[in-house]
Amino acid sequence: MISLSTTTILNAQEIDFGDFSSKYTVSITELIPAEDLSFGMVIQNEGLKTVDLLDAKVLMIEGVKYLDVVVTITADNYLYLNNDVSCNGSNSNCIPFTLQAAYANRGNNNTNQAVLMQVASNVASAQFPILARGNRPPGPPPTPVYEGYNPALFNETAYLYLYGSINVGNQNAGSYSGQIQVTVTYD
């Protein structure tokens, strides 16, 4: 009996461009800071009330156009009356909230170009370049920092849309609010 055994070791070179991301800044700002995601006046037992994509709260993400960002959005499951977070889902001081989110990264604030984000349990996450590449491959590696280098020259803006729905039942009258946390980092 003849037995042959061979071990092959495969090596690959990997360049993690995220290592360069600490040299670049990314910021997130509100397009209209005085305007919240608002469902307006609702009536007790009104049922489902929706804010659609066209009326979404718009955030701007500014960063290096050829780098990818990871966006994570986490929203409260309920809107709370007077910040009463003791809601257990069955009391009359909270209204169920369902998050929806999308982004546009073609250089314009245009909901017709929006890409819908997958949302599970009011958490949405997506990875995308600040400026869409289309069918082109990823761009060149980031330019190394040198004296006089200004990374802001390579900045572009992507747009993030936050919207969703509430289900109004037999809740108490008053002003309800909730939190939506958005985290943006370079990949």
Contacts in CASP RR format, 6 or more apart in sequence:
PFRMAT RR
TARGET T0000
AUTHOR 0000-0000-0000
METHOD contacts of the structure
MODEL  1
MISLSTTTILNAQEIDFGDFSSKYTVSITELIPAEDLSFGMVIQNEGLKT
VDLLDAKVLMIEGVKYLDVVVTITADNYLYLNNDVSCNGSNSNCIPFTLQ
AAYANRGNNNTNQAVLMQVASNVASAQFPILARGNRPPGPPPTPVYEGYN
PALFNETAYLYLYGSINVGNQNAGSYSGQIQVTVTYD
15 141 0 8 1.000
17 67 0 8 1.000
17 141 0 8 1.000
17 142 0 8 1.000
18 67 0 8 1.000
18 186 0 8 1.000
18 187 0 8 1.000
20 141 0 8 1.000
20 142 0 8 1.000
21 67 0 8 1.000
21 185 0 8 1.000
21 186 0 8 1.000
21 187 0 8 1.000
23 142 0 8 1.000
23 145 0 8 1.000
23 151 0 8 1.000
24 63 0 8 1.000
24 64 0 8 1.000
24 67 0 8 1.000
24 142 0 8 1.000
24 151 0 8 1.000
24 186 0 8 1.000
25 63 0 8 1.000
25 151 0 8 1.000
26 61 0 8 1.000
26 62 0 8 1.000
26 63 0 8 1.000
26 64 0 8 1.000
26 69 0 8 1.000
26 184 0 8 1.000
26 185 0 8 1.000
26 186 0 8 1.000
27 61 0 8 1.000
27 62 0 8 1.000
27 63 0 8 1.000
28 59 0 8 1.000
28 60 0 8 1.000
28 61 0 8 1.000
28 62 0 8 1.000
28 160 0 8 1.000
28 182 0 8 1.000
28 184 0 8 1.000
29 59 0 8 1.000
29 60 0 8 1.000
29 62 0 8 1.000
30 57 0 8 1.000
30 58 0 8 1.000
30 59 0 8 1.000
30 60 0 8 1.000
31 58 0 8 1.000
31 59 0 8 1.000
31 60 0 8 1.000
31 109 0 8 1.000
31 159 0 8 1.000
32 58 0 8 1.000
35 57 0 8 1.000
36 57 0 8 1.000
37 51 0 8 1.000
37 56 0 8 1.000
37 57 0 8 1.000
37 162 0 8 1.000
37 163 0 8 1.000
37 164 0 8 1.000
37 180 0 8 1.000
38 51 0 8 1.000
39 49 0 8 1.000
39 51 0 8 1.000
39 166 0 8 1.000
42 49 0 8 1.000
42 166 0 8 1.000
42 168 0 8 1.000
43 168 0 8 1.000
44 168 0 8 1.000
44 169 0 8 1.000
44 170 0 8 1.000
44 171 0 8 1.000
44 173 0 8 1.000
45 168 0 8 1.000
45 169 0 8 1.000
45 170 0 8 1.000
46 168 0 8 1.000
46 169 0 8 1.000
47 167 0 8 1.000
47 168 0 8 1.000
47 169 0 8 1.000
48 165 0 8 1.000
48 166 0 8 1.000
48 167 0 8 1.000
48 168 0 8 1.000
49 165 0 8 1.000
49 166 0 8 1.000
49 167 0 8 1.000
49 168 0 8 1.000
50 163 0 8 1.000
50 164 0 8 1.000
50 165 0 8 1.000
51 163 0 8 1.000
51 164 0 8 1.000
51 165 0 8 1.000
52 163 0 8 1.000
52 164 0 8 1.000
53 100 0 8 1.000
53 102 0 8 1.000
53 111 0 8 1.000
53 114 0 8 1.000
53 161 0 8 1.000
53 163 0 8 1.000
54 111 0 8 1.000
55 163 0 8 1.000
56 102 0 8 1.000
56 111 0 8 1.000
56 161 0 8 1.000
56 162 0 8 1.000
56 163 0 8 1.000
57 161 0 8 1.000
57 162 0 8 1.000
57 163 0 8 1.000
58 109 0 8 1.000
58 159 0 8 1.000
58 160 0 8 1.000
58 161 0 8 1.000
58 162 0 8 1.000
59 159 0 8 1.000
59 160 0 8 1.000
59 161 0 8 1.000
59 162 0 8 1.000
59 182 0 8 1.000
60 109 0 8 1.000
60 157 0 8 1.000
60 158 0 8 1.000
60 159 0 8 1.000
60 160 0 8 1.000
61 69 0 8 1.000
61 71 0 8 1.000
61 103 0 8 1.000
61 130 0 8 1.000
61 157 0 8 1.000
61 158 0 8 1.000
61 159 0 8 1.000
61 160 0 8 1.000
61 184 0 8 1.000
62 130 0 8 1.000
62 155 0 8 1.000
62 156 0 8 1.000
62 157 0 8 1.000
63 69 0 8 1.000
63 130 0 8 1.000
63 155 0 8 1.000
63 156 0 8 1.000
63 157 0 8 1.000
64 130 0 8 1.000
64 142 0 8 1.000
64 151 0 8 1.000
64 154 0 8 1.000
64 155 0 8 1.000
64 156 0 8 1.000
64 186 0 8 1.000
65 129 0 8 1.000
65 130 0 8 1.000
65 131 0 8 1.000
65 154 0 8 1.000
65 155 0 8 1.000
65 156 0 8 1.000
66 129 0 8 1.000
66 130 0 8 1.000
66 131 0 8 1.000
66 138 0 8 1.000
66 139 0 8 1.000
66 140 0 8 1.000
66 142 0 8 1.000
66 154 0 8 1.000
67 129 0 8 1.000
67 130 0 8 1.000
67 142 0 8 1.000
67 186 0 8 1.000
67 187 0 8 1.000
68 127 0 8 1.000
68 128 0 8 1.000
68 129 0 8 1.000
68 130 0 8 1.000
68 186 0 8 1.000
68 187 0 8 1.000
69 127 0 8 1.000
69 128 0 8 1.000
69 129 0 8 1.000
69 130 0 8 1.000
69 158 0 8 1.000
69 184 0 8 1.000
69 185 0 8 1.000
69 186 0 8 1.000
69 187 0 8 1.000
70 125 0 8 1.000
70 126 0 8 1.000
70 127 0 8 1.000
70 184 0 8 1.000
70 185 0 8 1.000
70 186 0 8 1.000
70 187 0 8 1.000
71 103 0 8 1.000
71 117 0 8 1.000
71 124 0 8 1.000
71 125 0 8 1.000
71 126 0 8 1.000
71 127 0 8 1.000
71 128 0 8 1.000
71 160 0 8 1.000
71 182 0 8 1.000
71 183 0 8 1.000
71 184 0 8 1.000
72 123 0 8 1.000
72 124 0 8 1.000
72 125 0 8 1.000
72 182 0 8 1.000
72 183 0 8 1.000
73 99 0 8 1.000
73 101 0 8 1.000
73 117 0 8 1.000
73 123 0 8 1.000
73 124 0 8 1.000
73 125 0 8 1.000
73 160 0 8 1.000
73 162 0 8 1.000
73 180 0 8 1.000
73 181 0 8 1.000
73 182 0 8 1.000
73 183 0 8 1.000
74 122 0 8 1.000
74 123 0 8 1.000
74 180 0 8 1.000
74 181 0 8 1.000
74 183 0 8 1.000
75 97 0 8 1.000
75 99 0 8 1.000
75 122 0 8 1.000
75 123 0 8 1.000
75 178 0 8 1.000
75 179 0 8 1.000
75 180 0 8 1.000
75 181 0 8 1.000
76 97 0 8 1.000
76 122 0 8 1.000
76 178 0 8 1.000
76 179 0 8 1.000
76 180 0 8 1.000
77 96 0 8 1.000
77 97 0 8 1.000
77 121 0 8 1.000
77 122 0 8 1.000
78 87 0 8 1.000
78 89 0 8 1.000
78 94 0 8 1.000
78 95 0 8 1.000
78 96 0 8 1.000
78 97 0 8 1.000
78 178 0 8 1.000
79 94 0 8 1.000
79 95 0 8 1.000
79 97 0 8 1.000
79 166 0 8 1.000
79 176 0 8 1.000
79 177 0 8 1.000
79 178 0 8 1.000
80 87 0 8 1.000
80 93 0 8 1.000
80 94 0 8 1.000
80 176 0 8 1.000
80 177 0 8 1.000
80 178 0 8 1.000
81 93 0 8 1.000
81 94 0 8 1.000
81 171 0 8 1.000
81 172 0 8 1.000
81 174 0 8 1.000
81 175 0 8 1.000
81 176 0 8 1.000
82 93 0 8 1.000
82 174 0 8 1.000
82 175 0 8 1.000
83 177 0 8 1.000
84 93 0 8 1.000
84 94 0 8 1.000
86 93 0 8 1.000
87 93 0 8 1.000
87 94 0 8 1.000
89 96 0 8 1.000
92 170 0 8 1.000
92 171 0 8 1.000
92 172 0 8 1.000
93 171 0 8 1.000
93 172 0 8 1.000
94 171 0 8 1.000
94 176 0 8 1.000
95 166 0 8 1.000
95 167 0 8 1.000
95 168 0 8 1.000
95 169 0 8 1.000
95 171 0 8 1.000
95 176 0 8 1.000
96 166 0 8 1.000
96 167 0 8 1.000
97 122 0 8 1.000
97 164 0 8 1.000
97 165 0 8 1.000
97 166 0 8 1.000
97 178 0 8 1.000
98 119 0 8 1.000
98 122 0 8 1.000
98 164 0 8 1.000
98 165 0 8 1.000
98 166 0 8 1.000
98 167 0 8 1.000
99 119 0 8 1.000
99 122 0 8 1.000
99 123 0 8 1.000
99 124 0 8 1.000
99 162 0 8 1.000
99 164 0 8 1.000
99 180 0 8 1.000
100 116 0 8 1.000
100 117 0 8 1.000
100 119 0 8 1.000
100 162 0 8 1.000
100 163 0 8 1.000
100 164 0 8 1.000
100 165 0 8 1.000
101 116 0 8 1.000
101 117 0 8 1.000
101 119 0 8 1.000
101 124 0 8 1.000
101 160 0 8 1.000
101 161 0 8 1.000
101 162 0 8 1.000
101 163 0 8 1.000
102 111 0 8 1.000
102 114 0 8 1.000
102 115 0 8 1.000
102 116 0 8 1.000
102 117 0 8 1.000
102 160 0 8 1.000
102 161 0 8 1.000
102 163 0 8 1.000
103 114 0 8 1.000
103 115 0 8 1.000
103 117 0 8 1.000
103 126 0 8 1.000
103 128 0 8 1.000
103 158 0 8 1.000
103 159 0 8 1.000
103 160 0 8 1.000
103 161 0 8 1.000
104 110 0 8 1.000
104 111 0 8 1.000
104 113 0 8 1.000
104 114 0 8 1.000
104 115 0 8 1.000
104 158 0 8 1.000
104 159 0 8 1.000
104 161 0 8 1.000
105 115 0 8 1.000
105 128 0 8 1.000
105 129 0 8 1.000
105 130 0 8 1.000
105 131 0 8 1.000
105 132 0 8 1.000
105 158 0 8 1.000
105 159 0 8 1.000
106 113 0 8 1.000
106 131 0 8 1.000
106 132 0 8 1.000
107 131 0 8 1.000
107 132 0 8 1.000
107 156 0 8 1.000
107 157 0 8 1.000
107 158 0 8 1.000
107 159 0 8 1.000
108 159 0 8 1.000
109 159 0 8 1.000
110 159 0 8 1.000
111 161 0 8 1.000
114 159 0 8 1.000
114 161 0 8 1.000
115 126 0 8 1.000
115 128 0 8 1.000
117 124 0 8 1.000
117 125 0 8 1.000
117 126 0 8 1.000
118 124 0 8 1.000
118 125 0 8 1.000
118 126 0 8 1.000
127 187 0 8 1.000
128 158 0 8 1.000
129 138 0 8 1.000
130 155 0 8 1.000
130 156 0 8 1.000
130 157 0 8 1.000
130 158 0 8 1.000
131 156 0 8 1.000
131 158 0 8 1.000
133 139 0 8 1.000
143 149 0 8 1.000
143 151 0 8 1.000
143 154 0 8 1.000
145 151 0 8 1.000
160 182 0 8 1.000
162 180 0 8 1.000
162 182 0 8 1.000
END
